Amino acid sequence: MPTLIFDLDRDHDHVELNQLLKLVGICDSGGAGKALVASGAVSVDGVTELRKTAKIRAQQAVTVGDVEIRVNAAS
């Protein structure tokens, strides 16, 4: 399973799920990220997530297909 690392910005303690998918390159836009989440294809910490703008925080893992995204706190 490929793993992508996303570092949160120092000024933010979370990123919205649909925006995370866009920022790491899984989707071309936030709208495409919303559609992907709505399809049931995205899980957060092993649980299917249907909230398009769910707040993803440091130490959480998002899975889409065979790709895992690990979210790290800002350093």
Secondary structure as UniProt FT lines:
FT   STRAND          3..7
FT   TURN            10..11
FT   STRAND          14..16
FT   HELIX           17..23
FT   TURN            24..25
FT   HELIX           30..38
FT   TURN            39..40
FT   STRAND          42..44
FT   TURN            45..46
FT   STRAND          47..48
FT   TURN            52..53
FT   STRAND          55..57
FT   TURN            58..59
FT   STRAND          61..64
FT   TURN            65..66
FT   STRAND          67..72
//
